[in-house]
Amino acid sequence: MYEYTKNWFYSSEIYRRILKYLPKNKKYNILEIGCYEGLSSCFFSDNLLDNEDSTMDCVDPFLNIIDNDHKDLLDNNEEDRFDNNIRKSKNFNKIKVHKITSDDFFKGNKKMYDFIYIDGCHTNECVKNDIENSYNFLMEGGIMWLDDYGGGTPTDNFRELVDNFINEKKCILLNKGYQVGLKK
């Protein structure tokens, strides 16, 4: 049904654990930053948007190979695959796609979220902006999940940024491995 070139999400901690923290059929406002081909987006659509009032905002500028910090993983067809996959997802009608940067999205956003998944740009500035902006729009008791904590790039101090943020905000840690899950 879906078409993906990479299936990393299926081996992720969020895939294995998120339904423990977010039971099906409840109302959720979900934000996803960084969508790639839509594997995680479709999983959230198929599993967390069944409540008639649930919504999801997907934010990804779908940059081309030249402009992207993931250029070695791209073939410039990710946006088409995302569009095709999301249209096939169970609750596609509850999803709004924003093909802009997360910084631009947050400048105009007024919505609060129960769950935010961050897997966007991996530069220090982007990571810092994404976690701070996301936290500002995360409801009390909401969950924020960050990918690539245990990976990252050698030139960035991703882990240090995230650890400092968690300590400063006194977040409840739900998961700390390759990914970090926290509760506000």
Buried (B, 14 or more C-beta within 10 A) or exposed (E): EBEBEEEBBEEBBBBEBBEEBBEEEEEBBBBBBBBBBBBBBBBBBBBBBBBEEBBBBBBBBBBEEEEBBBEEEBEEEBBEBBBBBBEBBEBBEBBEBBBBBBBEBBEEBEEEBBBBBBBBBBBBEBBBBBBEBBBEBBEEEBBBBBBBBEEBEEEBBBBEBBBEBBEEBEBEEBBBEBBBBBBB
